[in-house]
């Protein structure tokens, strides 16, 4: 049986970790003894003319082949980097012609821009590095760009966030093909504490939200994060910050970029997620510690935002993390 080929096209100003991370995962899958022999992947790198390419960091990568010399492709995985933001038209043409022949297509980070230029993402829900989501959406309005998840599956196409998210993506693809045990073995070999599920957020509430300019509000943001189980009503927060409730709501929203209620919701959800990822507390204890009070209230929040129950969310982490 012919081994399936995972092709990673190389180009100048590619992000080296977008290439190396997934390649290490797929290479590991080819060596795990328990893996199904006929499905062990064969990795291949190729550039347009087979010549070396220079990465963003200055590292030189030597491809194994020219793209025109590549045979059958099982998985096409397009890495990102600055070179993907304005891709070589010849690369776009090659991908437009050959990608549909692959069983599945994936991108890491700004590799989504290359797939979008080739017309392969039209009408699909996708993601990319959070710093480039707005640009991808503006440039390709037929896409639904979700800036939150670390990777998004839409049919045979999977797009991922930046850099290390490519490892999570590759592990998920290996698990699809070769099972949980193989993915677990690779994750442990790479000294990964866990494999993050696709709906894991790219970054935290504290990075996503603006830091307030006024010290009382900035201090309040830190206090909310440290005390999600306290009374975080608008009235209680306003009193702690020294404002009237009406003034507090207006000033907080203007400086942080979201209402106090929504900010509190995000902090509580993030706290619950972190505690569930750690896996040391019962879900009822997590509900209380994160400020939901009851498991049912936490479950409703998880289903609304993450489309899964808290217990299911925790199991996604600890199937590969323990």
C-alpha positions as CSV (number, residue, x, y, z in Angstrom):
1,X,0.0,0.0,0.0
2,X,1.3,3.4,-0.9
3,X,2.0,5.7,2.1
4,X,0.0,8.9,2.0
5,X,2.1,12.0,1.3
6,X,1.9,15.1,3.5
7,X,3.2,18.0,1.3
8,X,4.5,21.2,2.8
9,X,5.2,23.8,0.1
10,X,8.1,26.2,0.9
11,X,8.5,29.8,-0.2
12,X,10.7,32.7,0.7
13,X,9.9,34.4,4.0
14,X,8.0,31.4,5.3
15,X,7.7,31.1,9.1
16,X,10.1,28.3,10.0
17,X,8.1,27.0,13.0
18,X,5.0,26.7,10.7
19,X,7.0,24.2,8.7
20,X,9.0,22.4,11.4
21,X,6.2,21.9,14.0
22,X,3.8,20.0,11.8
23,X,6.6,18.1,10.1
24,X,7.8,16.8,13.4
25,X,4.3,15.6,14.2
26,X,3.9,13.8,10.9
27,X,7.4,12.4,11.0
28,X,6.6,11.1,14.5
29,X,3.5,9.4,13.1
30,X,5.6,7.6,10.6
31,X,7.7,6.1,13.3
32,X,5.2,5.1,16.0
33,X,5.2,1.3,16.1
34,X,1.5,1.0,16.9
35,X,0.5,3.1,13.9
36,X,-1.3,1.4,11.0
37,X,1.6,0.6,8.6
38,X,-0.2,1.5,5.4
39,X,-1.4,4.8,6.8
40,X,1.9,6.1,8.2
41,X,2.5,9.4,6.4
42,X,5.4,10.3,4.3
43,X,6.4,14.0,4.6
44,X,7.7,16.0,1.6
45,X,8.8,19.6,1.2
46,X,8.9,21.3,-2.2
47,X,9.5,24.8,-3.5
48,X,8.5,26.2,-6.9
49,X,11.8,25.4,-8.6
50,X,13.3,23.1,-6.0
51,X,15.7,25.8,-4.8
52,X,16.4,26.6,-1.2
53,X,14.2,29.2,0.5
54,X,15.0,31.8,3.2
55,X,12.7,31.9,6.2
56,X,11.5,35.0,8.0
57,X,14.3,34.5,10.6
58,X,17.0,34.0,8.1
59,X,17.2,30.2,8.3
60,X,17.7,28.5,5.0
61,X,15.5,25.5,4.2
62,X,16.4,23.0,1.5
63,X,13.3,21.4,-0.1
64,X,13.3,17.8,-1.3
65,X,11.7,18.5,-4.6
66,X,10.3,21.0,-7.0
67,X,6.5,21.4,-6.9
68,X,6.2,20.2,-10.5
69,X,7.8,17.0,-9.5
70,X,5.4,16.1,-6.7
71,X,3.2,13.1,-7.3
72,X,-0.1,12.2,-5.5
73,X,-0.8,14.3,-2.4
74,X,-2.9,13.1,0.5
75,X,-2.6,16.2,2.7
76,X,-1.5,19.6,1.5
77,X,-0.4,21.8,4.4
78,X,0.4,25.4,3.6
79,X,2.6,27.2,6.2
80,X,2.4,30.9,6.9
81,X,4.9,33.8,7.2
82,X,5.3,37.2,5.6
83,X,5.8,35.5,2.2
84,X,2.2,34.2,2.4
85,X,0.7,37.6,2.8
86,X,1.7,38.5,-0.8
87,X,2.2,35.1,-2.3
88,X,4.0,34.4,-5.5
89,X,1.4,34.1,-8.3
90,X,3.0,30.9,-9.5
91,X,2.5,29.3,-6.1
92,X,-1.1,30.4,-6.0
93,X,-1.6,28.9,-9.5
94,X,0.0,25.6,-8.6
95,X,-2.1,25.3,-5.4
96,X,-5.3,26.2,-7.3
97,X,-4.7,23.4,-9.8
98,X,-3.3,20.7,-7.5
99,X,-4.9,21.2,-4.1
100,X,-8.4,19.9,-5.2
101,X,-6.7,16.6,-5.9
102,X,-5.6,16.2,-2.3
103,X,-7.8,14.4,0.3
104,X,-7.6,17.3,2.6
105,X,-6.1,20.8,2.7
106,X,-4.8,22.7,5.7
107,X,-3.0,25.9,6.5
108,X,-1.0,27.2,9.4
109,X,-1.2,30.9,10.4
110,X,-1.1,33.2,7.3
111,X,-1.0,30.2,5.0
112,X,-4.8,30.8,4.9
113,X,-4.0,33.9,2.7
114,X,-2.5,31.6,0.1
115,X,-5.5,29.2,0.1
116,X,-7.8,32.2,-0.1
117,X,-5.9,33.7,-3.1
118,X,-6.3,30.3,-4.8
119,X,-10.1,30.5,-4.2
120,X,-10.2,27.4,-1.9
121,X,-11.7,29.1,1.1
122,X,-14.7,30.9,-0.5
123,X,-17.8,30.3,1.6
124,X,-15.9,28.6,4.4
125,X,-15.4,29.4,8.1
126,X,-11.7,29.9,8.7
127,X,-9.1,31.3,11.1
128,X,-5.6,32.6,11.0
129,X,-3.2,34.3,13.3
130,X,-5.3,36.7,15.4
131,X,-3.3,39.7,14.2
132,X,-4.2,39.0,10.6
133,X,-7.8,38.1,10.9
134,X,-9.2,41.5,10.0
135,X,-6.9,41.8,7.0
136,X,-8.0,38.3,5.7
137,X,-11.6,39.2,6.2
138,X,-11.2,42.6,4.3
139,X,-9.3,41.0,1.5
140,X,-11.6,38.0,1.0
141,X,-15.1,39.0,2.0
142,X,-16.5,35.6,0.9
143,X,-14.8,34.0,3.9
144,X,-16.2,33.8,7.5
145,X,-13.1,34.6,9.6
146,X,-13.3,33.5,13.2
147,X,-10.4,35.1,15.2
148,X,-10.9,33.0,18.4
149,X,-10.2,29.3,17.8
150,X,-6.7,27.8,17.3
151,X,-8.0,25.8,14.4
152,X,-11.2,25.5,12.4
153,X,-12.4,22.6,10.4
154,X,-14.8,23.2,7.4
155,X,-15.3,20.0,5.4
156,X,-11.9,18.9,4.0
157,X,-10.3,22.2,4.7
158,X,-8.7,23.1,8.1
159,X,-7.1,26.4,8.9
160,X,-5.2,27.2,12.1
161,X,-3.9,30.1,14.1
162,X,-0.3,31.1,14.3
163,X,2.9,29.2,14.8
164,X,2.5,26.6,17.6
165,X,-1.2,26.1,16.7
166,X,0.2,24.2,13.7
167,X,1.3,21.5,16.0
168,X,-2.2,21.1,17.5
169,X,-3.6,21.0,14.0
170,X,-1.2,18.3,12.9
171,X,-1.9,16.2,16.0
172,X,-5.6,16.4,15.3
173,X,-5.0,15.2,11.7
174,X,-2.8,12.4,12.9
175,X,-5.5,11.4,15.5
176,X,-8.1,11.3,12.7
177,X,-5.9,8.9,10.6
178,X,-4.1,6.8,13.2
179,X,-6.0,7.1,16.4
180,X,-5.8,8.5,19.8
181,X,-2.9,6.4,21.0
182,X,-0.6,7.4,18.2
183,X,-1.4,11.1,18.7
184,X,-0.8,10.7,22.5
185,X,2.5,9.0,21.9
186,X,3.7,11.9,19.6
187,X,2.5,14.6,22.0
188,X,4.4,13.0,24.8
189,X,7.5,12.6,22.7
190,X,7.3,16.3,21.8
191,X,7.0,17.0,25.6
192,X,3.7,18.7,25.0
193,X,1.6,19.0,28.2
194,X,-1.6,18.5,26.3
195,X,-3.1,18.8,22.9
196,X,-5.4,21.8,22.7
197,X,-8.8,21.3,21.1
198,X,-9.7,23.5,18.1
199,X,-12.0,25.7,20.0
200,X,-9.3,26.7,22.5
201,X,-9.0,30.5,22.4
202,X,-5.9,31.9,20.6
203,X,-5.3,34.3,23.5
204,X,-6.7,35.3,26.9
205,X,-9.3,37.8,27.8
206,X,-6.6,40.0,29.3
207,X,-4.7,40.1,26.0
208,X,-7.9,40.5,23.9
209,X,-9.3,43.4,25.9
210,X,-7.8,46.8,26.1
211,X,-6.1,47.8,29.3
212,X,-7.9,50.7,30.8
213,X,-6.0,54.0,30.8
214,X,-7.3,55.2,34.2
215,X,-5.5,53.4,37.1
216,X,-8.7,52.7,39.1
217,X,-10.2,50.8,36.1
218,X,-6.9,49.1,35.3
219,X,-6.6,47.9,38.9
220,X,-10.2,46.8,38.8
221,X,-9.4,44.6,35.7
222,X,-6.7,42.8,37.7
223,X,-9.0,42.4,40.7
224,X,-11.8,40.9,38.6
225,X,-9.3,38.3,37.2
226,X,-8.2,37.4,40.6
227,X,-11.7,37.3,42.2
228,X,-14.1,35.8,39.6
229,X,-16.3,34.4,42.4
230,X,-17.0,37.7,44.1
231,X,-20.0,40.0,43.5
232,X,-19.1,41.4,40.1
233,X,-22.3,43.3,39.4
234,X,-22.1,46.7,37.8
235,X,-23.1,48.3,41.1
236,X,-20.5,46.4,43.1
237,X,-17.7,47.1,40.6
238,X,-18.6,50.8,40.3
239,X,-18.4,51.2,44.1
240,X,-15.0,49.5,44.2
241,X,-13.7,51.8,41.4
242,X,-15.2,54.9,43.0
243,X,-17.8,55.7,40.3
244,X,-21.5,55.9,40.1
245,X,-23.0,52.9,38.3
246,X,-24.0,54.9,35.3
247,X,-20.6,56.7,35.0
248,X,-18.8,53.4,35.6
249,X,-20.6,51.6,32.8
250,X,-19.9,54.4,30.3
251,X,-16.2,54.9,31.2
252,X,-15.4,51.2,31.5
253,X,-16.9,50.5,28.1
254,X,-15.1,53.4,26.5
255,X,-11.7,52.4,27.9
256,X,-11.8,48.6,27.8
257,X,-13.8,48.2,24.6
258,X,-16.6,46.1,26.0
259,X,-19.2,46.4,28.7
260,X,-18.5,45.4,32.3
261,X,-21.0,42.6,32.0
262,X,-19.4,41.1,28.9
263,X,-15.9,41.5,30.4
264,X,-16.9,39.6,33.5
265,X,-18.5,36.9,31.4
266,X,-15.3,36.5,29.5
267,X,-13.1,36.4,32.7
268,X,-15.4,33.8,34.3
269,X,-15.4,31.6,31.2
270,X,-11.7,31.8,30.8
271,X,-11.2,31.0,34.5
272,X,-13.5,27.9,34.2
273,X,-11.6,26.8,31.0
274,X,-8.2,27.1,32.8
275,X,-9.4,25.1,35.8
276,X,-11.0,22.4,33.6
277,X,-7.7,22.2,31.6
278,X,-5.8,21.6,34.8
279,X,-8.3,18.9,35.6
280,X,-7.7,18.7,39.3
281,X,-11.1,19.9,40.5
282,X,-14.7,18.6,40.1
283,X,-16.8,20.5,37.6
284,X,-19.1,21.6,40.4
285,X,-16.1,23.1,42.3
286,X,-14.9,24.8,39.1
287,X,-18.4,26.4,38.7
288,X,-18.2,27.9,42.1
289,X,-14.6,29.0,41.9
290,X,-15.1,30.8,38.5
291,X,-18.2,32.7,39.8
292,X,-21.0,30.8,38.1
293,X,-22.4,29.5,41.4
294,X,-24.0,26.4,39.9
295,X,-22.9,23.8,37.3
296,X,-26.0,24.5,35.2
297,X,-25.1,28.2,34.9
298,X,-21.6,27.2,33.8
299,X,-22.9,24.6,31.4
300,X,-25.2,27.2,29.7
301,X,-22.2,29.5,29.2
302,X,-20.1,26.8,27.7
303,X,-22.7,25.6,25.3
304,X,-23.5,29.1,24.2
305,X,-19.9,30.1,23.6
306,X,-18.0,26.8,23.0
307,X,-20.8,24.5,21.8
308,X,-19.9,21.9,24.4
309,X,-20.5,21.0,28.0
310,X,-17.8,21.6,30.6
311,X,-17.2,17.9,31.2
312,X,-16.7,17.3,27.4
313,X,-14.4,20.3,27.3
314,X,-12.2,18.9,30.0
315,X,-12.1,15.4,28.5
316,X,-10.7,16.9,25.2
317,X,-7.7,18.1,27.1
318,X,-7.1,15.2,29.3
319,X,-7.4,12.4,26.7
320,X,-4.0,13.6,25.5
321,X,-2.8,15.5,28.5
322,X,-2.6,12.7,31.1
